[in-house]
Amino acid sequence: MDSSDPMDRPTAPFQPRTTELNAHSTSSANAFFSPQTAFYPPSNQPIHGMELLTNNPFLHVGMKAVGDGMKDITGKTVNMLPDDMKKSLSSIRYYFAVDQAYVFKKLWLILFPFRPRNWSLNYSADEPVPPRVDTNAPDYYIPLMSAMTYVLVVGLVLGIQNRFTPEQLGAHAFSVLVWNLIELCFIRFIFYIFSIQSKLRTFDLIAYCGYKYVGMIAVIFSYLITHSVFIYYCSLLYINLSISYFLMKCLRLQILSDTGGSQMYNSSRSKRRIYLLLLVVCIQPVFIWYFTRHLIVS
């Protein structure tokens, strides 16, 4: 019998298979104990991490404890604030008390204010009612959303004109913030110089000065749709008239009457109040033109 019988020879093909299995088990073990996979199962196994988290009762108890702790800390922090600051926080919440109906009515009133109506604020227990109840009340929702929309619309126009860069969004947002601060500080400084005390609060002034961004968006869209410089200037003229008329009606009763509730035009400072009212009203068209003129390509 031949000594080289195939039945007596070792089966060499099984050696690579054994080596492959050993290598796979070694690599799997090394992968399991590697820093990247120490807390995660291998990729060829189903992941049940989210299921374990959602079904873990200790996690829910911990999250509830953290939430209660944050509420407790927030409540204590608010209670530690001075009374004036707590009153200011409460006043800020008042300006965001809006609903969808108020937003639509206020936008219509800003853009088309020429219809005769009652412009006085409504009061309840010597306090103005929330904006969602009174359309004449100032709010922060429309100025904030319109300012953010203005920045996005500017980016859209610059993109259509192939002049857009990502840095310009941040630059325009920073410009909006800085010019708002300059405008508010300038107006309050004029109030202080002329020693004028009126019913117009600083929070109200912030809201009224922010409504001009609604007009800016309307002017930019009129140019974006038509690509006509003539239409731009026509819409700019109309928006300036509507914003000025709107602010004149809203601020007239608050600036021309003092905090003591006396009748208008009875004090020796009535002319100063009129000049200040005209300043606040006339400065808005200047900002509308300044913030939209760089988007016009003739």
C-alpha positions as CSV (number, residue, x, y, z in Angstrom):
1,M,0.0,0.0,0.0
2,D,1.3,3.4,-0.9
3,S,2.3,5.4,2.2
4,S,1.0,8.5,0.5
5,D,-2.6,7.5,0.9
6,P,-4.9,10.6,0.9
7,M,-6.8,9.2,3.8
8,D,-3.7,9.2,6.0
9,R,-2.7,12.7,5.2
10,P,-3.7,15.6,7.5
11,T,-6.5,17.8,6.1
12,A,-4.7,21.0,5.5
13,P,-7.7,23.0,4.4
14,F,-9.1,23.0,7.9
15,Q,-6.1,24.9,9.3
16,P,-6.9,28.2,7.7
17,R,-10.5,27.9,8.9
18,T,-9.3,27.4,12.4
19,T,-6.9,30.2,12.1
20,E,-9.7,32.4,10.7
21,L,-12.0,31.6,13.6
22,N,-9.3,32.2,16.2
23,A,-8.4,35.5,14.5
24,H,-12.1,36.5,14.4
25,S,-12.6,35.7,18.1
26,T,-9.3,37.5,19.0
27,S,-10.3,40.6,17.0
28,S,-13.8,40.5,18.5
29,A,-12.4,40.3,21.9
30,N,-9.9,43.1,21.2
31,A,-12.7,45.1,19.7
32,F,-14.8,44.6,22.7
33,F,-12.1,45.8,25.1
34,S,-10.9,48.6,22.9
35,P,-11.6,52.2,24.3
36,Q,-14.0,52.9,21.4
37,T,-16.2,49.9,22.0
38,A,-15.8,49.4,25.8
39,F,-19.4,50.6,26.4
40,Y,-21.0,49.6,23.2
41,P,-21.7,46.2,21.7
42,P,-20.0,45.1,18.4
43,S,-21.5,46.5,15.2
44,N,-22.8,43.0,14.1
45,Q,-25.0,42.7,17.2
46,P,-28.4,44.5,17.7
47,I,-28.2,47.6,19.8
48,H,-30.6,47.7,22.7
49,G,-29.2,50.8,24.4
50,M,-32.2,53.1,23.9
51,E,-34.6,50.3,24.9
52,L,-32.6,49.8,28.1
53,L,-32.6,53.6,28.8
54,T,-36.3,54.0,28.2
55,N,-37.2,50.9,30.4
56,N,-34.8,51.9,33.2
57,P,-36.9,53.0,36.2
58,F,-33.8,54.5,37.9
59,L,-33.2,56.8,35.0
60,H,-36.8,58.2,35.2
61,V,-36.4,58.7,38.9
62,G,-33.1,60.5,38.4
63,M,-34.4,62.7,35.6
64,K,-37.4,63.7,37.8
65,A,-35.1,64.5,40.7
66,V,-32.9,66.6,38.4
67,G,-35.9,68.5,37.0
68,D,-37.3,69.1,40.5
69,G,-33.9,70.3,41.6
70,M,-33.6,72.7,38.7
71,K,-37.1,74.1,39.4
72,D,-36.2,74.6,43.0
73,I,-32.9,76.3,42.2
74,T,-34.6,78.5,39.7
75,G,-37.3,79.5,42.1
76,K,-34.8,80.3,44.8
77,T,-32.7,82.3,42.4
78,V,-35.7,84.3,41.3
79,N,-36.7,84.9,44.9
80,M,-33.2,86.2,45.7
81,L,-33.4,88.9,43.0
82,P,-34.3,92.4,43.9
83,D,-37.9,93.4,43.6
84,D,-37.3,95.8,40.7
85,M,-35.6,93.0,38.7
86,K,-38.4,90.5,39.5
87,K,-40.9,93.1,38.3
88,S,-38.9,93.6,35.1
89,L,-39.0,89.8,34.5
90,S,-42.7,89.8,35.0
91,S,-43.0,92.8,32.6
92,I,-41.0,91.0,29.9
93,R,-43.4,88.0,30.1
94,Y,-46.3,90.5,29.5
95,Y,-44.8,91.4,26.1
96,F,-44.8,87.8,24.8
97,A,-48.5,87.2,25.8
98,V,-49.6,87.0,22.1
99,D,-51.6,84.6,20.0
100,Q,-52.0,84.0,16.3
101,A,-55.0,86.3,15.9
102,Y,-53.1,89.1,17.5
103,V,-50.1,88.7,15.3
104,F,-52.2,88.8,12.1
105,K,-54.1,91.8,13.3
106,K,-51.0,93.7,14.4
107,L,-49.2,93.0,11.1
108,W,-52.2,94.3,9.2
109,L,-52.3,97.4,11.5
110,I,-48.6,98.1,10.9
111,L,-48.8,97.9,7.2
112,F,-52.2,99.5,6.7
113,P,-52.8,101.9,9.6
114,F,-54.7,104.6,7.8
115,R,-58.2,103.3,8.7
116,P,-59.8,105.4,11.5
117,R,-59.8,103.5,14.8
118,N,-59.3,103.9,18.5
119,W,-55.5,103.9,19.3
120,S,-55.6,104.1,23.1
121,L,-54.5,101.3,25.3
122,N,-56.9,99.3,27.4
123,Y,-56.3,99.0,31.1
124,S,-57.5,96.6,33.8
125,A,-56.8,97.6,37.4
126,D,-54.5,100.4,36.3
127,E,-52.4,97.9,34.4
128,P,-52.4,97.5,30.6
129,V,-54.1,94.3,29.4
130,P,-52.0,91.7,27.6
131,P,-51.3,92.1,23.8
132,R,-53.5,89.1,22.9
133,V,-56.5,91.1,24.4
134,D,-55.6,94.5,23.0
135,T,-54.2,95.0,19.5
136,N,-52.9,98.4,20.4
137,A,-50.6,97.0,23.1
138,P,-46.9,96.6,22.2
139,D,-45.3,93.2,22.1
140,Y,-41.9,91.6,21.6
141,Y,-42.9,88.7,19.5
142,I,-43.3,90.6,16.2
143,P,-40.1,92.7,16.6
144,L,-38.0,89.7,17.5
145,M,-39.3,87.5,14.7
146,S,-39.2,90.2,12.2
147,A,-35.6,91.1,13.1
148,M,-34.6,87.4,12.7
149,T,-36.6,87.2,9.4
150,Y,-34.9,90.3,8.1
151,V,-31.4,88.7,8.6
152,L,-32.5,85.6,6.8
153,V,-34.1,87.6,3.9
154,V,-30.9,89.6,3.5
155,G,-29.0,86.3,3.2
156,L,-31.5,85.1,0.6
157,V,-31.1,88.3,-1.5
158,L,-27.3,88.2,-1.3
159,G,-27.4,84.6,-2.3
160,I,-29.5,85.4,-5.4
161,Q,-27.1,88.2,-6.2
162,N,-24.1,85.8,-5.8
163,R,-22.7,88.0,-3.0
164,F,-23.5,85.8,0.0
165,T,-20.9,84.6,2.5
166,P,-21.8,82.8,5.8
167,E,-20.1,85.6,7.8
168,Q,-22.6,88.1,6.5
169,L,-25.5,86.6,8.5
170,G,-23.6,87.1,11.7
171,A,-22.5,90.6,10.6
172,H,-26.1,91.6,9.8
173,A,-27.4,90.2,13.1
174,F,-24.7,92.0,15.0
175,S,-25.5,95.2,13.1
176,V,-29.2,94.9,14.0
177,L,-28.4,94.5,17.7
178,V,-25.9,97.3,17.9
179,W,-28.0,99.8,16.0
180,N,-31.0,99.0,18.2
181,L,-29.0,99.7,21.3
182,I,-27.7,102.9,19.8
183,E,-31.2,104.0,18.9
184,L,-32.6,103.2,22.3
185,C,-29.8,104.9,24.2
186,F,-30.0,108.0,22.0
187,I,-33.8,108.3,22.6
188,R,-33.6,107.7,26.3
189,F,-30.7,110.3,26.5
190,I,-33.0,112.8,24.8
191,F,-35.7,112.1,27.3
192,Y,-33.2,112.7,30.1
193,I,-31.8,115.9,28.6
194,F,-35.2,117.4,28.2
195,S,-36.4,116.1,31.6
196,I,-39.5,114.6,30.0
197,Q,-41.5,112.2,32.1
198,S,-44.2,110.4,30.1
199,K,-46.2,107.2,30.2
200,L,-43.9,105.6,27.6
201,R,-41.8,103.0,29.3
202,T,-38.5,101.7,28.1
203,F,-39.9,98.3,27.4
204,D,-42.6,99.9,25.3
205,L,-40.1,101.9,23.4
206,I,-38.1,98.7,22.6
207,A,-41.2,97.2,21.1
208,Y,-42.2,100.2,19.1
209,C,-38.7,100.7,17.6
210,G,-38.7,97.0,16.6
211,Y,-41.8,97.2,14.4
212,K,-39.7,98.9,11.6
213,Y,-38.3,95.4,10.6
214,V,-41.8,94.5,9.4
215,G,-41.5,97.4,6.9
216,M,-38.0,96.4,5.9
217,I,-39.1,92.9,5.0
218,A,-42.0,94.2,2.9
219,V,-39.6,96.6,1.1
220,I,-37.1,93.9,0.4
221,F,-39.7,91.4,-0.9
222,S,-41.2,94.1,-3.2
223,Y,-37.8,94.5,-4.8
224,L,-37.0,90.8,-4.7
225,I,-40.2,90.0,-6.6
226,T,-40.0,92.7,-9.2
227,H,-36.2,93.5,-9.4
228,S,-37.3,97.1,-10.1
229,V,-35.6,100.0,-8.4
230,F,-38.7,102.1,-9.1
231,I,-40.9,99.6,-7.2
232,Y,-38.3,99.6,-4.4
233,Y,-38.6,103.3,-3.9
234,C,-42.4,103.3,-4.2
235,S,-42.7,100.6,-1.6
236,L,-40.1,102.4,0.6
237,L,-42.1,105.6,0.4
238,Y,-45.4,103.8,1.4
239,I,-43.8,101.8,4.2
240,N,-42.2,104.9,5.6
241,L,-45.5,106.7,5.6
242,S,-47.3,103.7,7.2
243,I,-44.7,103.1,9.9
244,S,-44.6,106.8,10.7
245,Y,-48.4,107.1,10.9
246,F,-48.6,104.0,13.0
247,L,-46.0,105.2,15.5
248,M,-47.5,108.7,15.6
249,K,-50.9,107.3,16.6
250,C,-49.4,104.8,19.1
251,L,-47.0,107.2,20.8
252,R,-49.0,110.3,20.7
253,L,-51.0,109.6,23.8
254,Q,-48.0,108.2,25.7
255,I,-45.5,111.0,25.0
256,L,-47.7,114.0,24.8
257,S,-49.2,113.3,28.3
258,D,-47.2,113.2,31.4
259,T,-47.2,110.6,34.1
260,G,-49.5,112.6,36.3
261,G,-52.4,112.2,33.9
262,S,-52.7,115.9,33.1
263,Q,-54.2,117.0,29.9
264,M,-52.0,117.4,26.8
265,Y,-50.4,120.7,25.8
266,N,-51.0,122.3,29.2
267,S,-47.4,122.3,30.4
268,S,-44.6,124.5,29.2
269,R,-42.7,121.5,27.9
270,S,-45.4,120.5,25.4
271,K,-43.2,121.6,22.5
272,R,-40.4,119.5,23.7
273,R,-42.7,116.5,23.8
274,I,-43.8,117.2,20.3
275,Y,-40.2,117.4,19.1
276,L,-39.4,114.2,20.8
277,L,-42.3,112.5,19.3
278,L,-41.3,113.7,15.8
279,L,-37.8,112.5,16.5
280,V,-38.9,109.0,17.4
281,V,-41.2,108.8,14.4
282,C,-38.9,110.3,11.8
283,I,-35.8,108.2,12.7
284,Q,-37.6,105.0,11.7
285,P,-37.7,105.7,7.9
286,V,-33.9,106.5,8.1
287,F,-33.2,103.1,9.5
288,I,-35.5,101.4,7.0
289,W,-33.6,103.0,4.1
290,Y,-30.2,102.4,5.7
291,F,-30.8,98.7,6.3
292,T,-32.2,98.0,2.8
293,R,-30.3,100.3,0.4
294,H,-27.2,97.9,0.2
295,L,-29.4,95.2,-1.3
296,I,-30.5,97.2,-4.3
297,V,-28.5,96.6,-7.5
298,S,-29.3,99.2,-10.2
